[in-house]
Amino acid sequence: MDFSPSDTALDYSNRMRAFLREAVLPAEPVYDAWRAQRRGTPREWDTPPVLEELKTEARSRGLWNLFLPDISKLSNLEYAPVAEVSGWSPVIAPEAINCQAPDTGNMEILHMFGTPEQKQRWLAPLLDGEIRSAFAMTEPDVASSDATNVRTSIRLSASGSEYVINGRKWWISGTADPRCVIFIVMGQTDPDAPAHRQQSMVLVPRDTPGVEIKRHLPVFGYQDQHGHSEIEFHDVRVPVSNLLGERGGGFAIAQARLGPGRIHHCMRLIGMAERAIEAMVRRASSRAAFGRTLSEQGVVREQIAQSRLEVEQARLLALKTAWLIDRHGARGARTEIAGIKVVVPRIACAIVDRAIQIHGAGGFSDDFPLAYFYAWARALRMADGPDEVHLGVVAREELKKIE
Ligand SMILES: Cc1cc2nc3c(=O)[nH]c(=O)nc-3n(C[C@H](O)[C@H](O)[C@H](O)COP(=O)(O)OP(=O)(O)OC[C@H]3O[C@@H](n4cnc5c(N)ncnc54)[C@H](O)[C@@H]3O)c2cc1C
């Protein structure tokens, strides 16, 4: 296993670092002020112009769509440091380089399973950063960590020319943003088929009659920049050509979607944890209590050291997982993908928690990004599947070893 960066990886990560330092970090207060001014108004979910400026700048620096190996020609191992750097500014940097969830996962499955027409209609503008998309699987009425529970019904119309969708979804990320014009909806087409063949995915344009966005759910009180919404589908009709992949293939597509997506989330969280460590060190070095700076207190030094050791371990596991995906595909790296999805959000939560503590009461406020970082790291112990499901995958593999 060799994790030394290739020349290409070094070049991209250096460019990403420069972009973060020169363009993204200075844009953060502009972005925040723009959004704060519109909070609670009908324009709340519009895109701050500074983000479009950043997108243009990123493209001119060759930092665009790097998540998709077929297009970027970067391996997962080479993309890892770029994603990590983008995690330093998790709200705006990933979108600035068109590598933001949930669009990356959606672009991946459109790329893998889309027909030429679907690719032209939806994938091309997504890759251009002109539109955004959502992935609708989770439902309030069933335990959705088990995708075979999904109950939204997708039925063929009497004429056989359309699918008719009825059901309720929630926590569907991205849909508050008016640019989010296409939803990939998972539902049951074949309730009598074996459990893993009952579901299919259909492409539902946002403006289809019968699509009703009920509300946007906050995460620990934060309204994320693009919302996590509850959506009802009432007799929503789409042409049969909007089926993504094969009928009954929804479960397999969901699995394919989550492999690379999970590791990308983890890489970004490592960047976020690095920023929390930097904040922790700056604060500890600049404040004194009981006659010494905080950084001279043994307890604080231990917290800093502990954070450094944890993030190094997390990064190594993320790189190993990326390396395995490159060699054996997401299927071959299943156990490691499950493992990394547990390890990194937990470590990120712990590190950000320490950073908050070292910042005193300030750490709980919006004067620092730490409270938001904590909310997001904690949410990632649930989004894309709860820890327990991933631990189950790891345990299953371990138990097989003595069979
Ligand atoms: C910020 C955020 C964004 C999200 N974005 C999206 C999105 O864009 N699209 C989408 O479809 N969904 C999204 N989700 C939903 C997320 O994927 C689901 O919440 C998750 O899959 C769990 O499903 P559930 O909420 O129905 O929990 P349930 O399935 O009801 O599980 C509840 C709890 O039961 C326990 N449990 C479940 N299975 C097991 C097991 N096998 N062994 C032991 N214990 C178990 C765990 O403690 C688990 O947390 C998002 C969630 C969050 C928080």
The ligand as an SDF file (V2000), in Angstrom:
LIG
                    3D

 53 58  0  0  0  0  0  0  0  0999 V2000
  -28.6030   16.0300    7.9320 C   0  0  0  0  0  0  0  0  0  0  0  0
  -29.2540   14.8490    7.2790 C   0  0  0  0  0  0  0  0  0  0  0  0
  -29.3520   14.8080    5.8830 C   0  0  0  0  0  0  0  0  0  0  0  0
  -29.9890   13.7380    5.2630 C   0  0  0  0  0  0  0  0  0  0  0  0
  -30.1380   13.7460    3.8900 N   0  0  0  0  0  0  0  0  0  0  0  0
  -30.8580   12.7500    3.2870 C   0  0  0  0  0  0  0  0  0  0  0  0
  -31.1280   12.8010    1.8800 C   0  0  0  0  0  0  0  0  0  0  0  0
  -30.6830   13.7230    1.1640 O   0  0  0  0  0  0  0  0  0  0  0  0
  -31.8960   11.8390    1.3320 N   0  0  0  0  0  0  0  0  0  0  0  0
  -32.4120   10.8040    2.0690 C   0  0  0  0  0  0  0  0  0  0  0  0
  -33.1040    9.9550    1.5210 O   0  0  0  0  0  0  0  0  0  0  0  0
  -32.1750   10.7330    3.4230 N   0  0  0  0  0  0  0  0  0  0  0  0
  -31.4180   11.6840    4.0340 C   0  0  0  0  0  0  0  0  0  0  0  0
  -31.1990   11.6390    5.4050 N   0  0  0  0  0  0  0  0  0  0  0  0
  -31.8010   10.5710    6.1870 C   0  0  0  0  0  0  0  0  0  0  0  0
  -30.8420    9.4910    6.6510 C   0  0  0  0  0  0  0  0  0  0  0  0
  -30.2470    8.8140    5.5730 O   0  0  0  0  0  0  0  0  0  0  0  0
  -31.6600    8.5630    7.5570 C   0  0  0  0  0  0  0  0  0  0  0  0
  -32.0240    9.3160    8.6960 O   0  0  0  0  0  0  0  0  0  0  0  0
  -30.9030    7.3160    7.9770 C   0  0  0  0  0  0  0  0  0  0  0  0
  -30.7140    6.4430    6.8760 O   0  0  0  0  0  0  0  0  0  0  0  0
  -31.6590    6.5570    9.0830 C   0  0  0  0  0  0  0  0  0  0  0  0
  -32.9960    6.3130    8.7480 O   0  0  0  0  0  0  0  0  0  0  0  0
  -34.1390    6.6950    9.8180 P   0  0  0  0  0  0  0  0  0  0  0  0
  -34.0130    8.1340   10.1530 O   0  0  0  0  0  0  0  0  0  0  0  0
  -35.4320    6.2380    9.2610 O   0  0  0  0  0  0  0  0  0  0  0  0
  -33.7680    5.8980   11.1270 O   0  0  0  0  0  0  0  0  0  0  0  0
  -34.2250    4.4330   11.5020 P   0  0  0  0  0  0  0  0  0  0  0  0
  -34.0320    3.5040   10.3550 O   0  0  0  0  0  0  0  0  0  0  0  0
  -35.5690    4.5010   12.1220 O   0  0  0  0  0  0  0  0  0  0  0  0
  -33.1450    4.0580   12.6020 O   0  0  0  0  0  0  0  0  0  0  0  0
  -33.1890    4.6650   13.8950 C   0  0  0  0  0  0  0  0  0  0  0  0
  -32.1090    4.0800   14.7680 C   0  0  0  0  0  0  0  0  0  0  0  0
  -32.3130    2.6680   14.9070 O   0  0  0  0  0  0  0  0  0  0  0  0
  -31.0730    2.0440   15.1310 C   0  0  0  0  0  0  0  0  0  0  0  0
  -30.8430    1.0260   14.1080 N   0  0  0  0  0  0  0  0  0  0  0  0
  -31.2660    1.0420   12.8120 C   0  0  0  0  0  0  0  0  0  0  0  0
  -30.8050   -0.0460   12.1530 N   0  0  0  0  0  0  0  0  0  0  0  0
  -30.0940   -0.7560   13.0450 C   0  0  0  0  0  0  0  0  0  0  0  0
  -29.3560   -1.9780   12.9850 C   0  0  0  0  0  0  0  0  0  0  0  0
  -29.2560   -2.6830   11.8320 N   0  0  0  0  0  0  0  0  0  0  0  0
  -28.7430   -2.4060   14.1230 N   0  0  0  0  0  0  0  0  0  0  0  0
  -28.8260   -1.7030   15.2720 C   0  0  0  0  0  0  0  0  0  0  0  0
  -29.4910   -0.5480   15.3860 N   0  0  0  0  0  0  0  0  0  0  0  0
  -30.1150   -0.0790   14.3020 C   0  0  0  0  0  0  0  0  0  0  0  0
  -29.9950    3.1260   15.0490 C   0  0  0  0  0  0  0  0  0  0  0  0
  -29.7020    3.6260   16.3370 O   0  0  0  0  0  0  0  0  0  0  0  0
  -30.7000    4.1890   14.2300 C   0  0  0  0  0  0  0  0  0  0  0  0
  -30.1420    5.4650   14.4170 O   0  0  0  0  0  0  0  0  0  0  0  0
  -30.5310   12.6780    6.0490 C   0  0  0  0  0  0  0  0  0  0  0  0
  -30.4120   12.7070    7.4510 C   0  0  0  0  0  0  0  0  0  0  0  0
  -29.7840   13.7840    8.0550 C   0  0  0  0  0  0  0  0  0  0  0  0
  -29.6990   13.8170    9.5560 C   0  0  0  0  0  0  0  0  0  0  0  0
  1  2  1  0
  2  3  1  0
  2 52  2  0
  3  4  2  0
  4  5  1  0
  4 50  1  0
  5  6  2  0
  6  7  1  0
  6 13  1  0
  7  8  2  0
  7  9  1  0
  9 10  1  0
 10 11  2  0
 10 12  1  0
 12 13  2  0
 13 14  1  0
 14 15  1  0
 14 50  1  0
 15 16  1  0
 16 17  1  0
 16 18  1  0
 18 19  1  0
 18 20  1  0
 20 21  1  0
 20 22  1  0
 22 23  1  0
 23 24  1  0
 24 25  2  0
 24 26  1  0
 24 27  1  0
 27 28  1  0
 28 29  2  0
 28 30  1  0
 28 31  1  0
 31 32  1  0
 32 33  1  0
 33 34  1  0
 33 48  1  0
 34 35  1  0
 35 36  1  0
 35 46  1  0
 36 37  1  0
 36 45  1  0
 37 38  2  0
 38 39  1  0
 39 40  1  0
 39 45  2  0
 40 41  1  0
 40 42  2  0
 42 43  1  0
 43 44  2  0
 44 45  1  0
 46 47  1  0
 46 48  1  0
 48 49  1  0
 50 51  2  0
 51 52  1  0
 52 53  1  0
M  END
$$$$
